[in-house]
Amino acid sequence: MPNSQVLSFVIWIGAMFLMLYFIVFLPEKKRKKSYQSLIDSLKINDEVMTKGGIMGKIVTIKDDYIIIQTGPENVRIKLHKNGIGSVTKKTEEA
């Protein structure tokens, strides 16, 4: 293989890795940062939906877990913070 072909092959492989970074890794990094910001901003009385689809209101927040209250009998469920899928209603700060 001539030297110029090796160089162009290396440049082509480098360009592929660069495209992979911008298409896959960079958006994933932004998504993780956004999700961590959501978890860090949780407050008592926020209404949340778990990744399993359970909706409830936060009644207790600890380091790694939260307790949500859900259902007509006000059942309390303890779950890890990473189990939160989304916040459906934020409480207004006074």
Kinemage of the C-alpha trace (Angstrom):
@kinemage 1
@onewidth
@group {chain A} dominant
@subgroup {mainchain}
@vectorlist {calphas} color= white
{ca met a 1} P 0.000 0.000 0.000
{ca pro a 2} L 1.483 3.342 -0.922
{ca asn a 3} L 1.999 5.890 1.819
{ca ser a 4} L -0.702 8.281 0.530
{ca gln a 5} L -3.332 5.528 0.640
{ca val a 6} L -2.485 4.708 4.260
{ca leu a 7} L -2.729 8.366 5.188
{ca ser a 8} L -6.108 8.792 3.481
{ca phe a 9} L -7.390 5.616 5.175
{ca val a 10} L -6.332 6.901 8.605
{ca ile a 11} L -7.985 10.264 7.920
{ca trp a 12} L -11.167 8.496 6.776
{ca ile a 13} L -11.263 6.345 9.952
{ca gly a 14} L -10.646 9.458 12.081
{ca ala a 15} L -13.510 11.259 10.355
{ca met a 16} L -15.793 8.279 11.047
{ca phe a 17} L -14.934 8.336 14.764
{ca leu a 18} L -15.522 12.094 14.833
{ca met a 19} L -18.954 11.645 13.228
{ca leu a 20} L -19.751 8.858 15.707
{ca tyr a 21} L -18.884 11.182 18.581
{ca phe a 22} L -21.184 13.958 17.307
{ca ile a 23} L -24.057 11.616 16.411
{ca val a 24} L -24.012 9.255 19.410
{ca phe a 25} L -21.903 10.355 22.364
{ca leu a 26} L -22.507 14.111 22.469
{ca pro a 27} L -26.346 13.898 22.504
{ca glu a 28} L -26.182 11.148 25.158
{ca lys a 29} L -23.948 13.337 27.318
{ca lys a 30} L -26.406 16.245 27.000
{ca arg a 31} L -29.348 13.961 27.847
{ca lys a 32} L -27.611 12.659 30.985
{ca lys a 33} L -26.780 16.198 32.108
{ca ser a 34} L -30.391 17.285 31.565
{ca tyr a 35} L -31.744 14.263 33.470
{ca gln a 36} L -29.357 14.853 36.386
{ca ser a 37} L -30.521 18.477 36.507
{ca leu a 38} L -34.136 17.233 36.681
{ca ile a 39} L -33.293 14.857 39.553
{ca asp a 40} L -31.407 17.562 41.446
{ca ser a 41} L -34.325 20.008 41.147
{ca leu a 42} L -36.949 17.700 42.703
{ca lys a 43} L -38.891 19.250 45.576
{ca ile a 44} L -41.586 18.099 47.967
{ca asn a 45} L -45.118 18.348 46.434
{ca asp a 46} L -43.815 18.025 42.849
{ca glu a 47} L -45.972 15.628 40.868
{ca val a 48} L -43.855 13.021 39.093
{ca met a 49} L -44.225 10.001 36.846
{ca thr a 50} L -41.960 7.020 37.409
{ca lys a 51} L -40.315 5.141 34.568
{ca gly a 52} L -42.896 2.423 35.229
{ca gly a 53} L -45.784 4.851 34.691
{ca ile a 54} L -46.862 5.395 38.308
{ca met a 55} L -47.874 8.972 39.010
{ca gly a 56} L -47.689 10.550 42.435
{ca lys a 57} L -46.714 13.494 44.586
{ca ile a 58} L -43.353 13.643 46.355
{ca val a 59} L -43.744 13.626 50.148
{ca thr a 60} L -40.152 12.847 51.254
{ca ile a 61} L -36.757 13.361 49.638
{ca lys a 62} L -33.610 11.643 50.959
{ca asp a 63} L -30.115 11.286 49.473
{ca asp a 64} L -30.744 8.367 47.091
{ca tyr a 65} L -34.472 7.798 47.265
{ca ile a 66} L -37.811 9.551 47.412
{ca ile a 67} L -41.244 8.606 48.715
{ca ile a 68} L -44.237 9.395 46.544
{ca gln a 69} L -47.885 9.350 47.546
{ca thr a 70} L -50.329 7.999 44.984
{ca gly a 71} L -53.843 6.666 44.568
{ca pro a 72} L -57.113 7.398 46.338
{ca glu a 73} L -55.920 5.697 49.565
{ca asn a 74} L -52.716 7.797 49.549
{ca val a 75} L -50.430 4.790 49.193
{ca arg a 76} L -46.774 5.684 49.742
{ca ile a 77} L -44.103 4.175 47.499
{ca lys a 78} L -40.368 4.377 48.193
{ca leu a 79} L -38.190 4.420 45.084
{ca his a 80} L -34.709 5.317 43.957
{ca lys a 81} L -34.344 8.779 42.449
{ca asn a 82} L -33.282 7.240 39.139
{ca gly a 83} L -36.756 5.689 38.930
{ca ile a 84} L -38.256 9.102 38.145
{ca gly a 85} L -39.157 9.400 34.485
{ca ser a 86} L -40.468 12.957 34.391
{ca val a 87} L -41.934 15.755 36.448
{ca thr a 88} L -45.550 16.392 35.481
{ca lys a 89} L -46.184 19.417 37.706
{ca lys a 90} L -43.620 21.543 39.541
{ca thr a 91} L -44.586 23.315 42.750
{ca glu a 92} L -44.500 27.069 42.622
{ca glu a 93} L -41.848 28.618 44.834
{ca ala a 94} L -43.108 31.402 47.084
